[in-house]
């Protein structure tokens, strides 16, 4: 099936960039949360948005997406294309080419990627295919072929992977979200980034004062911070984002915390280290800014994207999701993880 990819890429690379002659107003949306963090970014204003420091496969991915979305005369035609093309992406060699583009695009800047998915059709009305439509179809196909909980699929679509040390957590309640309980309990986390496994451009978290709890060569002002939010009532192995519904609970919201499949209040504990797989959650757009928050990428493993590092420096994975072992030295875990990543991104 390599000829499918070849034809599409030849078309993409042969298509010149088109000046934006027609625009549609990007609709604003009401805030979906007031709990924890609403980090604003400046929305993109042109497509494709390319930068000189992008990896080549990231650039090619955006060129391909852009050209593909412009290449149809009608929305019906693009729907028919998805129905005919995507099911034919079955061989590893062909699928890996698409996975490599998706990995590099999200790795470079998750905000930029989601903004492209969210707003491209409004920035240029010549689009006849929503980028997100292809993304969703491809993810479905990838999970269908490789396995629904496949680790390579997970590594491809989780935009941020970090080694962090949690410094502070606070409880919050989101009065705008009624599912699965109102007000929805949230946990707000401030952490230091000790190592970045995936993610080139990340949103900076709020710097807070703290006692020296880690050995560090950098002054406090030079440390990299990240803010993470999660829902204690969310079921870790269930797909559906950060607000997936856990088991039945009472009006206090306490019952789900007693089930092993829910995050609970202590998924991230101050003073402890973790390997975290994060989703870049789009919250809303107010006409001036888009708002995002980082949340654990659940739906693939029983840890819900949060893998503790114990005091001896071992990464814990109760279900041995990655196949490296249930208790693995951090250096071994990261080496094995990088080997899996290379199986996706290598040519």
N, C-alpha and C positions, 0 to 999 in steps of 0.2 A: 504493500500500500504506500510505499515511499513516493510514488508518482503523484499522489494527492498533495502531499506536502510540497513537493517540488513545484507543481503547477501553481499552487497558492503563493509560494514565496516568490517565484518569478514574477507573478502578477504584482505582488506587493512591492517588490524592489523596483519594478518598472513603472510604478505609478508615481508621478511627481506630487509633491506637496501642493495642496490646493488652498488658495487664499480663502479666508472665511468671508463669503459674500452674503450668506443668509444665516440669521440667528433666530432662535426662539427663546422666549423668556424662561429661564430655569425656575420651576415653581418653588416657592418657599415651603417649608414644612414646620409644623408645630414641634416644639421640644418634646422629645420622647422620654427624657429623664431629667431630674434635678439632683439626683443622688451622685455623690462622689465628684467625678471630674468631667467638665465640659471644656475640652481643650480646643480653642479656635485655631483655624488655619485659613490662609487666603485661598479662595477657590481658584482653580485654573481658569484661564480666559482664552486659551487657544489650544487646538489639537492638531497633530500630536505634540505634546509638550516634551521636547527632547533637551538633554543637557550634555555638556561636553564630558562630564565625569561618569556618564552611564556606561556600564559594560556593553559590549557589542550586542550580546543576545538580548539585552534589555531594549536597546534601540530597535533591533530587528523585530522584537515582539510588538512594540508600539506601531511601527510602520506596517506590520502585517495586520494588526487589529484595525488600524485606521483604514487601510486600503480595502480590507474585507467588508467593513461596514459601509463603505461608499459604493460598492461595486454592483449593487442590485437596483433594479428599476422600481421595485415595490416591496412592501413589507411581506406580502404573501410569498414572493419569490425567495426572500431571505429565509423565511420559515421552512420552505420546501428544501432549501439548501442544507439547513441544519439537519433536517430529517434524513437527507440522503447522504451527507458527508460524515457526520459524527459517528454513526454506527459502524462505519468502515475503518475507524481508527482502532484497530485491534492488535496489530503487531507491536512488540515492545519498541522497536526502532522508530516507528512512526509516532507512537504515543510519547516516547521520551523527547522527541523534538519539540512537541507542544508543551510538555512539562518543563523543559528547559527554559523556554520563553517565559512561561508563567512564573517560574521560580525567580528568574532574574528581574522581572518587572516588579514583583512584590518585594523582593529583597532590596532593591534600590531605594524605594520610597513607598511604603504602604499607603500613605495619604494620597500621593499622586495617583497611584493605581486605582484606589477606590473613587477618587474624584473623576477620573476618566470613565470608570464604569457608571458613575452616577449622573454625570453631566454632559458627556460627549454628544448625545443626540440633540441637546439643546444648543450647544455651541455651533453645530453645523447641521442644518436641516436636510442636507444631502444624504445624511446617514439613513440607511434603510435596514439596518440591523443594529440592535442594541448590543454593545460589547458584553454586557452582563448576561445576555441570552446565550451567547456562545460559551462564555465562561461556565455557566451553570450546566449546560449540556455536556461540556467536556468533562467537568468534574464528575457528573453522573456516569459518563462513559468510563472514565478512569477508574472509579470505584467498582464499576460493574466488571471490568476486565481484570483489574489487579486484585480486587477484593475490597469489600466495603470498608474495612478498617485498616487497609494496607498502609504500612509505615511510609512508603515512598510517596503515596498520594498525600499523606499527612504533611510530610516535609515540604512538598510542593506548594500546598495551599496555605499553610501556616506562615504568615508574613514576617513574624518576628520570633526569634529564638534567642534567649538570653540566659546567662548565669547571673543570678542576682543575690543580693543580701538584703533582706527586709529590715527596714529601720523602724517603721512606725505603721500602725493600722488603727483605723477608727471605724466605728459603726455609723451607718447612715440609713435613712429610709427614703424611698422614692415615692412621693405622693402622686406622681403622674402615671405610674405603672401599676395596674390593678391585677396583673397575672404573675404568679399564681396566688398571691395574697396582696391585699392593700392595707397599708402602704408597703411596697416591696422592700424587704431588707437588703441593704448593700454593705459591702465591706470595702473600705478605701485604703489603699496600700501605697506607701512611699518606700522606694527601694533604691539601692545603689547598683549600678550595672558593673559587675565584675568582669564579664567577658561577653562579647557579642558573637554569636554563632551565625545568625542570619539577621540582616538589617543594616543598611548603610546610613540612611538618613532617618533618625528617630526623633519623635517629639520629646523635648526635655521635660522632665518632671520638676516638681517644686522642691527646691533645696530647703531642708530643715536642719536646725541645729541638733546635734546628738553627741553623746559621749563617744570617745574613740573605741569602737567595738570591733574594728578590723585593723589589720596591719596594712598600711597604705603608704606608698611613696609620694602620693600627690596630696597637696593641701585640700581642705574641704571644698574650696571654690573650684577646684579642677576635677572633682568627681562627677561622673555622669549619673543623673538621677532619672527615674522613670516612675510614673504613677499608673497603678493598675487597679481596676475595680472588678469585683465579682459578686455574684448573687448567692448567698448561702443556701437558698432553696433550690438552686439549679442542680439537676442531675448530671454528674460528671460524664458518664458514658453515652448520654443521650444527645443526638444532634438537635440543632435548633437555636444555637447561640447561647448567650449568657442568661437568658430568662426561660430556658426550657423547664417544663413542669416536672417537678419531682413527685414523691408519693403524697397521698392525702395528708392534710394538716389542719390544725385548728386555727382560730382567728388570731392567735398569738404568733403564729408562724414557727412554733417550736418543734412540732412533730417531725418535719422533714430532717431536722438536724440529727435525729436518732437513726437515720438510715445510712447505710454505708455508701450508697450511690450518690449522696448529696455532698456538696462542698462543705457545708457547715461553716461555723464562724472561725475555725482554726485551720483553714486550708493554707494560709500564709501567716507565719508567726514571726514577730519581731526578733531579731538576733539570729534567725536561721537562714540558710542558703538554699536556693532552689535552681533547677533548670526549668524555665517556663517557656511554653509555646503559646504565643499571644495572637489573638485576632485584633484587627484594627476596626473597632466598631463605629460605623457612621451613625450619628445621633440625629442631626437635623441641619438645615440650611436656612438662614434668616434673610438672605438677600445680600448680605455683606460678608459673612463668614460661614464656613462649614465647621461643625463641631464633632469631635471624635473622642473616644476613650479606648484604652487598651483593656481587653478582657481575656481570660484564659480561653484557649481554643479547645472546647470540649467536643465530644461526639465521636472520638476515635479510640479512646483508651480509658481504663478504669481510674486513672489518675486525673483525668480531665485537663491534661496539659500542664500539670504541676508535679514535678518530680523532685522530692526532697533530697538534699545532700546532707548526710549525717555528720556528726562531729569528727568522724575519722576520715572524712573526705570521700565517702562512697555515695553514689547515686542510687536511690531506691526506686525500684519499679516492681510493684507487687505482682503484676501479671506478666512480667518480662515482655512487655509490649514490643520493644525493639529487637528482642532476641539476643541482647548482650549479656543477659543474666539479671536476676532480681536484685543483686547487690554488687555494684561495679565501681572500681575506683574512678574518680572524676576524669582523670586524664584518659583512661581507657574508654570511658563513655563518650567523651568528646571526639576522640580519634575514630571510634567506630561510627559515630554520627557523621563525621566529615566524610568517611568512606562511603556511606549511604548517599550523602548529598552529591558526592562526585559521580556516583552512578547515574544521577539525574542530569547534572550539568555538563559533564564531560562530553567532548565531541568524538 
